Amino acid sequence: MANTQPVTEEQIRTFDEDGVLLLKALINEQWQQTLCESIEQDIANPGPHHHAYESEGGKGRFHGSMRVWEHNPGFRDYCWNSPLPALAAQFFKTDKINLFYDQLFVKEPGTSNRTRWHNDQPYWPVRGWPVMSFWVALDPVTKETGVVEFIPGSHRWGHWFQPENFAPGVSKSYEQNPDFVKMPDIETERDQHKIVSWDMEPGDVLAFHALVVHGSGGNHSNTMRRRGYAVRYTGREAVYCADLGSHLGNRNPTLKDGDVLDSEQYPVVWKNGESVNCNSSDTKSR
């Protein structure tokens, strides 16, 4: 089921310079069907890292879940055997790729919740440059249903923005890290930034760096869902670091700060130009 479509040198340059690019029609219909079935399984029987957000105004439903590959074979298969690990290796020009974690975002019709402006890596217990996400659309994505917006080049600002809760009703706040800075109010100063977004069709993928600033609108359609699924990968130079502010659910109790990520929670999925079998002991090798 893997699509071995390579990225071009121009796409690699765009990723390096902008921190984001759109990969059209990357994920084929077989993979899309696998993901759609797996999403319905998670909605019906949420996993241990389910984090549905309270909807604004009592309308719609925002279902979120992370680390779903750990208990759902369809997501697991996709994380290992889709085109993504090989593409991550091309973007980072590395010989080893780890699966960091995956995350599901389902905004049902009428879910007006915005996803606040942020960059990802401050939320995560990982340091190093080679950290990225692939976000696949499983429904048509438009401004009405909630396109993901980016500020190109912001991954090179040198700012780690303080994590904040993403929805009302979340009682526990993120730890304050003195090395992080507060995210500006991008929404009120949109005219001061170059903001890019793309309409997407099912199977289109956004590839973006973990430090690029991004957010998304609510789903204001009364009929259309907006299902998105993101997988996060790291390259060889990434290391574990559970700094203040990182999400407790993504921390790994088997690792110490400065350790390489290779572990059951962050398995090696690509090595020396080849996919690593998801049942192989090499998923935990150093």
Phi, psi and chi 1 to 4 in degrees:
 res  aa     phi    psi   chi1   chi2   chi3   chi4
   1 MET       -   -6.8  -67.8  172.1   69.6      -
   2 ALA   -73.0  138.3      -      -      -      -
   3 ASN  -101.4  117.8  176.6  -15.7      -      -
   4 THR   -92.5   19.1   57.0      -      -      -
   5 GLN   -51.6  119.9  170.3 -174.7  -26.8      -
   6 PRO   -82.6  160.4   31.1  -33.3      -      -
   7 VAL   -89.6  154.3  -67.0      -      -      -
   8 THR   -90.6  164.9   65.9      -      -      -
   9 GLU   -62.2  -34.0  -74.6  -60.0  -42.1      -
  10 GLU   -65.1  -41.1 -179.4 -180.0   -1.3      -
  11 GLN   -65.5  -38.6  -72.8  172.4  -40.4      -
  12 ILE   -63.8  -40.7  -67.7  172.7      -      -
  13 ARG   -64.5  -41.6  -78.1 -164.8  -59.8  -87.7
  14 THR   -61.5  -43.7  -62.3      -      -      -
  15 PHE   -61.5  -43.4  178.0   77.5      -      -
  16 ASP   -63.6  -41.3  -72.2  -17.8      -      -
  17 GLU   -83.1  -43.6  -66.6  171.0    5.5      -
  18 ASP   -96.4  -25.4  -68.4   -9.6      -      -
  19 GLY    81.7    2.4      -      -      -      -
  20 VAL  -159.8  145.7   59.6      -      -      -
  21 LEU  -156.3  159.5   77.4  159.9      -      -
  22 LEU   -97.9  130.7  175.9   67.6      -      -
  23 LEU  -110.3  106.1  -59.4  171.9      -      -
  24 LYS   -75.0  139.0  -67.4  -71.5  -66.3 -179.6
  25 ALA    51.7   38.5      -      -      -      -
  26 LEU   -76.5  -39.6  178.5   67.9      -      -
  27 ILE   -99.8  120.9  -57.6  -56.9      -      -
  28 ASN   -76.0  173.3   65.2   31.1      -      -
  29 GLU   -65.3  -31.9  -69.8 -175.2    1.4      -
  30 GLN   -63.3  -46.2  -74.2  178.7  -76.0      -
  31 TRP   -65.7  -39.7  -80.2  123.6      -      -
  32 GLN   -59.6  -42.9  -69.3  176.6   49.1      -
  33 GLN   -62.9  -42.3 -178.8  177.0   -6.9      -
  34 THR   -58.9  -45.3  -65.7      -      -      -
  35 LEU   -67.7  -42.0  -66.8  178.4      -      -
  36 CYS   -62.9  -41.0  -71.6      -      -      -
  37 GLU   -64.9  -40.6  -69.1  172.1   -5.9      -
  38 SER   -67.3  -35.7  -62.4      -      -      -
  39 ILE   -62.7  -45.0  -73.2  170.6      -      -
  40 GLU   -64.1  -35.2  -65.1  -47.6  -52.7      -
  41 GLN   -63.3  -41.0  -68.1  164.6    9.8      -
  42 ASP   -71.5  -36.2 -168.8   75.5      -      -
  43 ILE   -65.0  -42.1  -69.5  173.5      -      -
  44 ALA   -71.7  -33.5      -      -      -      -
  45 ASN  -140.5   77.6 -174.6   24.1      -      -
  46 PRO   -60.1  144.8  -22.1   33.3      -      -
  47 GLY   -77.7 -178.9      -      -      -      -
  48 PRO   -68.3  -16.3   22.0  -32.7      -      -
  49 HIS  -110.0   28.7  -61.4  -76.2      -      -
  50 HIS   -65.5  136.3  168.7 -119.5      -      -
  51 HIS  -144.1   58.0   53.7  -84.5      -      -
  52 ALA   -57.7  141.1      -      -      -      -
  53 TYR   -98.0  145.0  -55.9  103.0      -      -
  54 GLU   -65.8  128.0 -178.1  178.7  -39.3      -
  55 SER   -75.4  148.4   60.8      -      -      -
  56 GLU   -81.1  133.2  -63.9  177.4    0.2      -
  57 GLY    72.5    9.6      -      -      -      -
  58 GLY    72.7   13.3      -      -      -      -
  59 LYS  -110.4  148.9  -62.7  179.8  179.6  179.0
  60 GLY    71.8 -167.2      -      -      -      -
  61 ARG  -157.7  134.0 -177.7 -173.0 -179.1 -164.7
  62 PHE  -117.3   99.2 -170.0  174.9      -      -
  63 HIS   -92.9  124.4  174.5   88.3      -      -
  64 GLY  -128.4  150.1      -      -      -      -
  65 SER  -159.5  147.8 -163.4      -      -      -
  66 MET  -134.6  164.9   65.1 -177.0 -169.6      -
  67 ARG    56.5   36.8  -64.3  175.2   58.8  179.0
  68 VAL   -76.1  -21.8  -72.2      -      -      -
  69 TRP   -61.6  -24.7   72.5  -93.0      -      -
  70 GLU   -69.9  -19.6  -64.3  178.0   21.4      -
  71 HIS  -132.2    0.6   58.6   87.2      -      -
  72 ASN  -122.9  116.8 -175.2  -64.7      -      -
  73 PRO   -64.3  -29.7   19.4  -30.6      -      -
  74 GLY   -66.6  -46.6      -      -      -      -
  75 PHE   -63.6  -40.3  -71.0  127.4      -      -
  76 ARG   -59.6  -46.6 -179.2 -176.3  179.6   90.2
  77 ASP   -58.8  -44.2 -169.7   18.2      -      -
  78 TYR   -63.6  -44.4  177.8   81.1      -      -
  79 CYS   -61.5  -34.5  -70.6      -      -      -
  80 TRP   -87.4  -46.2 -104.4  -94.0      -      -
  81 ASN  -111.0   -0.8  -61.3  -44.7      -      -
  82 SER   -74.1  179.2   73.7      -      -      -
  83 PRO   -67.9  -10.4  -16.7   28.4      -      -
  84 LEU   -65.8  -46.6  -56.9 -174.5      -      -
  85 PRO   -58.7  -41.2  -26.8   36.6      -      -
  86 ALA   -65.9  -37.8      -      -      -      -
  87 LEU   -66.9  -41.3  -67.1 -179.2      -      -
  88 ALA   -58.7  -41.1      -      -      -      -
  89 ALA   -62.1  -36.6      -      -      -      -
  90 GLN   -69.2  -44.3  -69.2 -179.5   67.4      -
  91 PHE   -62.0  -37.8  -80.2  117.1      -      -
  92 PHE   -96.5   -4.3  -71.9  136.4      -      -
  93 LYS    50.1   54.0  -61.5 -177.7  178.6  178.1
  94 THR  -127.1  162.3 -173.2      -      -      -
  95 ASP  -102.3    4.1   63.1  -11.5      -      -
  96 LYS  -146.1  134.4 -172.0 -171.9   79.3  167.3
  97 ILE  -128.3  131.2  -69.1  -65.9      -      -
  98 ASN  -104.1  143.2  -70.9   70.2      -      -
  99 LEU   -79.9  117.7  167.0   59.8      -      -
 100 PHE   -84.6  -59.0 -171.8   56.4      -      -
 101 TYR  -171.0  173.3   81.3  103.9      -      -
 102 ASP  -126.3  163.4   61.1  -21.6      -      -
 103 GLN  -154.2  140.7 -166.3  164.8    7.9      -
 104 LEU  -113.4  136.0  176.6   61.0      -      -
 105 PHE  -131.8  113.6  -52.1   90.0      -      -
 106 VAL  -123.4  110.0 -179.3      -      -      -
 107 LYS  -102.4  108.4  -68.3 -175.3  178.6  179.8
 108 GLU   -72.1  164.0  -60.7  -69.9   -2.9      -
 109 PRO   -52.6  137.1  -28.0   35.8      -      -
 110 GLY    80.8   10.0      -      -      -      -
 111 THR   -88.6  102.0  -53.9      -      -      -
 112 SER   -85.0   -0.8   59.8      -      -      -
 113 ASN   -56.3  126.3  -58.9   52.0      -      -
 114 ARG   -78.6  153.0  -82.8 -163.0   59.6   84.9
 115 THR   -96.5  116.4  -60.9      -      -      -
 116 ARG   -60.8  155.5   68.6  165.8   62.1 -110.0
 117 TRP   -64.3  136.5  -70.8   96.6      -      -
 118 HIS  -167.6  166.5   64.9  -72.0      -      -
 119 ASN  -117.2  149.2   54.9    0.8      -      -
 120 ASP   -76.4  -40.4  -73.8  -28.4      -      -
 121 GLN   -62.4  -31.9 -156.7  162.8  -14.3      -
 122 PRO   -59.4  -24.4  -27.1   36.7      -      -
 123 TYR   -78.6  -11.9  -69.8   80.9      -      -
 124 TRP  -113.9  145.1  -58.3  -16.9      -      -
 125 PRO   -83.9   61.4   31.8  -35.8      -      -
 126 VAL  -147.0  141.1   62.4      -      -      -
 127 ARG  -127.0  155.7  -64.0  -64.6  176.1  -95.7
 128 GLY   118.9  160.9      -      -      -      -
 129 TRP   -78.3  -41.3 -174.1 -107.9      -      -
 130 PRO   -79.3   77.0   30.6  -34.0      -      -
 131 VAL  -135.4  126.3 -173.5      -      -      -
 132 MET  -150.9  168.1   70.3  178.4  -61.1      -
 133 SER  -127.0  151.8  -64.1      -      -      -
 134 PHE  -121.6  116.4  -67.0   95.9      -      -
 135 TRP  -109.2  112.2 -168.0  101.7      -      -
 136 VAL   -99.9  136.7   61.0      -      -      -
 137 ALA   -86.5  136.0      -      -      -      -
 138 LEU  -116.2    3.4  -65.6  163.3      -      -
 139 ASP  -140.3  161.3  -58.4  -69.0      -      -
 140 PRO   -58.7  132.1  -23.6   34.1      -      -
 141 VAL  -114.0  124.9  178.5      -      -      -
 142 THR  -135.0  177.3   64.5      -      -      -
 143 LYS   -60.3  -33.6  -73.1 -170.0  179.9  -62.4
 144 GLU   -66.4  -40.2 -177.6 -175.9   23.7      -
 145 THR   -91.8   -8.3   61.2      -      -      -
 146 GLY   111.8   66.7      -      -      -      -
 147 VAL   -63.1  152.0  -68.1      -      -      -
 148 VAL   -86.6  128.6 -172.7      -      -      -
 149 GLU  -109.7  146.8  -60.9  179.9  -52.1      -
 150 PHE  -134.0  153.3  -62.1   84.9      -      -
 151 ILE  -106.1  101.0  -58.8  179.5      -      -
 152 PRO   -61.8  139.8   19.6  -29.8      -      -
 153 GLY    85.8   -8.4      -      -      -      -
 154 SER   -70.5  -15.5   54.7      -      -      -
 155 HIS   -68.6  -13.5   62.4  -45.9      -      -
 156 ARG  -106.9   12.9  -64.0 -169.7  177.3  -84.3
 157 TRP   -68.7  -24.6  -74.6   -6.7      -      -
 158 GLY    82.9   13.7      -      -      -      -
 159 HIS  -106.7  132.6  -66.6  -36.6      -      -
 160 TRP  -106.8  114.7  -70.8   55.8      -      -
 161 PHE   -89.8  137.1  -67.5  104.8      -      -
 162 GLN   -58.3  123.3  173.6   62.9   44.0      -
 163 PRO   -59.6  143.6  -26.3   36.2      -      -
 164 GLU  -136.0  157.7  -61.1  178.5   62.1      -
 165 ASN   -62.8  149.8  -68.6  -28.5      -      -
 166 PHE   -97.8   -7.2  -81.8   85.0      -      -
 167 ALA  -156.2  156.6      -      -      -      -
 168 PRO   -65.3  157.3   23.1  -33.2      -      -
 169 GLY    87.9   -0.7      -      -      -      -
 170 VAL   -91.2  116.3  178.8      -      -      -
 171 SER   -83.5  -29.9   58.7      -      -      -
 172 LYS   -95.9  124.2 -171.5  169.1 -176.6  178.3
 173 SER   -90.3  160.1  -61.5      -      -      -
 174 TYR   -73.3  146.5  -74.2   89.6      -      -
 175 GLU   -60.0  142.4  -59.9  165.2  -60.1      -
 176 GLN   -84.0  126.8  -64.0  -63.6  -62.7      -
 177 ASN  -107.8  120.9 -171.0  -44.7      -      -
 178 PRO   -66.4  -15.4   23.0  -33.3      -      -
 179 ASP   -87.4   -8.4  -65.5  -31.9      -      -
 180 PHE   -95.4  159.6  -63.8  164.9      -      -
 181 VAL  -117.6  159.1  -62.1      -      -      -
 182 LYS   -75.5  136.2 -175.7  174.5  175.9   57.6
 183 MET   -65.9  128.4  172.4   62.5   68.9      -
 184 PRO   -62.6  162.3   -8.0   15.8      -      -
 185 ASP   -82.3   82.2 -172.1   -8.7      -      -
 186 ILE   -59.6  -37.1  -57.3  -64.8      -      -
 187 GLU   -60.4  -37.0  -84.0  -56.8  -70.6      -
 188 THR   -86.1   -8.3   62.2      -      -      -
 189 GLU  -128.0   35.4   52.5 -176.1   52.7      -
 190 ARG   -56.4  -34.6  -70.5  178.2   67.6   96.1
 191 ASP   -69.2  -10.3   58.9  -16.9      -      -
 192 GLN   -91.9   -2.0  -60.4  177.9   34.5      -
 193 HIS  -129.3  150.8  -59.0  -81.6      -      -
 194 LYS   -83.7  117.0  177.5 -177.1  178.2 -177.7
 195 ILE  -118.5  129.9  -64.3  174.5      -      -
 196 VAL  -121.0  151.1  -60.1      -      -      -
 197 SER  -157.2  165.1   64.2      -      -      -
 198 TRP  -136.9  136.6  -63.6  -91.4      -      -
 199 ASP   -66.1  145.1  -73.5   -6.9      -      -
 200 MET  -131.5  149.4  -59.2  173.9   70.9      -
 201 GLU  -108.1  157.8  -66.4  -62.7  -36.3      -
 202 PRO   -53.2  132.1  -29.2   37.2      -      -
 203 GLY    98.6  -16.0      -      -      -      -
 204 ASP   -73.4  149.3  -68.6   -9.4      -      -
 205 VAL  -132.2  134.9  169.7      -      -      -
 206 LEU   -94.8  122.4  -67.7  165.3      -      -
 207 ALA  -104.4  123.2      -      -      -      -
 208 PHE  -147.9  150.8   56.0   98.4      -      -
 209 HIS   -75.0  150.7 -167.6  -84.8      -      -
 210 ALA   -70.4   -9.8      -      -      -      -
 211 LEU  -106.8   -2.3  -73.6  173.7      -      -
 212 VAL   -72.5  139.0   72.9      -      -      -
 213 VAL   -80.4  131.4  174.0      -      -      -
 214 HIS  -153.9  166.4   60.8  -72.1      -      -
 215 GLY  -166.8  179.8      -      -      -      -
 216 SER  -151.2  158.3   69.0      -      -      -
 217 GLY   -83.5  173.9      -      -      -      -
 218 GLY   -78.2  170.0      -      -      -      -
 219 ASN   -95.4  103.0 -178.4    0.9      -      -
 220 HIS   -96.0    4.2  -60.5  -72.7      -      -
 221 SER   -75.0  144.1  169.5      -      -      -
 222 ASN   -89.7   -5.5  -68.5  -40.0      -      -
 223 THR  -129.5  -23.4   57.7      -      -      -
 224 MET  -103.3  130.4 -177.2   72.1   68.5      -
 225 ARG   -77.4  163.0  -53.2  173.4   85.1 -173.2
 226 ARG  -132.1   96.5 -161.3 -143.1   66.6  173.0
 227 ARG  -100.1  122.5  -67.9  169.9  -67.3  177.5
 228 GLY  -127.6  146.0      -      -      -      -
 229 TYR  -137.4  124.8  174.9   62.0      -      -
 230 ALA  -115.6  138.5      -      -      -      -
 231 VAL  -121.2  132.1 -172.8      -      -      -
 232 ARG  -108.9  130.9  -66.7   62.2  154.0   84.3
 233 TYR  -125.6  156.2  -65.1   99.8      -      -
 234 THR  -129.2  155.2   65.2      -      -      -
 235 GLY   -96.8 -177.1      -      -      -      -
 236 ARG   -58.7  -34.4  177.7  172.6  -72.4  -80.0
 237 GLU   -82.8   -3.5  -66.2   77.2   18.6      -
 238 ALA   -74.7  142.0      -      -      -      -
 239 VAL  -133.5  161.8  -62.5      -      -      -
 240 TYR   -76.9  139.6 -175.6   75.5      -      -
 241 CYS  -159.9  108.0 -176.2      -      -      -
 242 ALA   -92.2   65.0      -      -      -      -
 243 ASP   -67.7  161.8  -88.7   -7.4      -      -
 244 LEU   -53.9  136.3  -70.2  172.3      -      -
 245 GLY   101.8  -21.5      -      -      -      -
 246 SER   -73.7  150.7   60.4      -      -      -
 247 HIS   -68.2  128.0 -166.5  -73.5      -      -
 248 LEU   -62.0  -33.5  -62.5  178.4      -      -
 249 GLY   -71.7  -14.0      -      -      -      -
 250 ASN  -101.9   -4.2  -82.3  -27.9      -      -
 251 ARG   -73.9  156.3  -65.8 -175.4 -173.5  179.0
 252 ASN  -121.1  109.1 -173.5  -28.9      -      -
 253 PRO   -67.9  -10.2   24.5  -33.9      -      -
 254 THR   -89.1   -7.4   70.6      -      -      -
 255 LEU  -114.3  154.9  -60.6 -179.6      -      -
 256 LYS  -111.4  157.4  -55.5 -176.1  -56.6  -65.2
 257 ASP   -54.8  132.6  -72.4   -3.6      -      -
 258 GLY    94.6  -11.8      -      -      -      -
 259 ASP   -70.0  149.2  -77.7   -8.3      -      -
 260 VAL   -65.2  158.6  -64.2      -      -      -
 261 LEU   -80.5  -17.9  -64.0  175.7      -      -
 262 ASP   -50.7  115.6  -53.8   11.8      -      -
 263 SER  -171.3  174.2   58.3      -      -      -
 264 GLU   -63.3  -35.4  -71.8 -170.7    9.0      -
 265 GLN   -76.6  -33.5 -173.4  172.1  -31.7      -
 266 TYR  -122.2   70.6  -47.3  134.6      -      -
 267 PRO   -72.6  154.3   27.0  -35.5      -      -
 268 VAL   -74.3  125.9  176.9      -      -      -
 269 VAL  -116.5  -10.0  -66.5      -      -      -
 270 TRP  -148.5  130.5 -177.5  -93.9      -      -
 271 LYS  -152.4  131.7 -166.6  171.6 -176.4 -179.2
 272 ASN    52.8   41.8  -61.9  -35.0      -      -
 273 GLY    82.0    8.7      -      -      -      -
 274 GLU  -136.2  152.0  -64.9 -177.1   -9.7      -
 275 SER   -69.8  140.5  176.6      -      -      -
 276 VAL   -93.1  128.2  173.9      -      -      -
 277 ASN   -57.6  133.2 -172.4  -61.7      -      -
 278 CYS   -67.4  -11.0   63.2      -      -      -
 279 ASN  -104.8    5.4  -63.6  -45.9      -      -
 280 SER   -79.5  146.6  169.1      -      -      -
 281 SER   -66.1  -15.7   60.5      -      -      -
 282 ASP   -69.6  -13.4 -163.5   33.2      -      -
 283 THR   -64.1  -17.1   61.4      -      -      -
 284 LYS  -114.7    7.3  -64.6  179.4  -77.3 -175.0
 285 SER   -78.7  151.1   70.2      -      -      -
 286 ARG  -101.4      -  -67.8  176.8 -174.8  -91.5
